Amino acid sequence: AQRVTQPEKLLSVFKGAPVELKCNYSYSGSPELFWYVQYSRQRLQLLLRHISRESIKGFTADLNKGETSFHLKKPFAQEEDSAMYYCALLNTGFQKLVFGTGTRLLVSP
Amino acid sequence: NAGVTQTPKFRVLKTGQSMTLLCAQDMNHEYMYWYRQDPGMGLRLIHYSVGEGTTAKGEVPDGYNVSRLKKQNFLLGLESAAPSQTSVYFCASSNPGLEAEAFFGQGTRLTVV
């Protein structure tokens, strides 16, 4: 079975501080992992995907297969980063897209 | 440029009533998903479809049924609503491929009293 765990429900930081949102997964196959973000009053949208190895809005995430983790990081948080962040795993066999419980990031001035 | 549209946006039901939530996408996507979002529970997959005429159970399928008679539409039905089904429901669609992005609807807030 596939499972995505986000241990923190809320992460509160000050503007300019580093941010790390944790994501751990369990999956027997080769994982395809994503981070989605939901800003206030907006739709859930893709932030980044591990296969692209991209940096979006200053965020990066590295897949660590040994630790089964895909943590989201940003060196200097901005107030506009305040949002709900979801880690997601795609079961490529069944094409099931499964999400974690989400972490609310609050960046204070 | 509608993307994924959910109907209705809000609904209040009495226990035992039935209703259907409609999801429509205009991106010719193969895959469609229904999730429910609850505080502290994140997004949980109810049912999904990998193509027209096909459906499959997700993590929390009990109490829901779905149909995908047309590629662009994915219907979620509640035959006999219960207060435990009070939630925000999201529909999403995507295409096959490792880099495929899931596009989400704006959500439907359902309250069962």
Interface residues (C-beta under 8 A of the other chain):
Chain A: Q6 K9 E32 Y36 R43 L44 Q45 L46 R49 I51 S52 Y86 A88 L90 T92 F94 Q95 K96 L97 V98 F99 G100 T101 G102
Chain B: Y31 Y33 Y35 G40 M41 G42 L43 R44 L45 Y48 V50 A56 G58 E59 F90 A92 S94 P96 L98 E99 E101 A102 F104 G105 Q106 G107
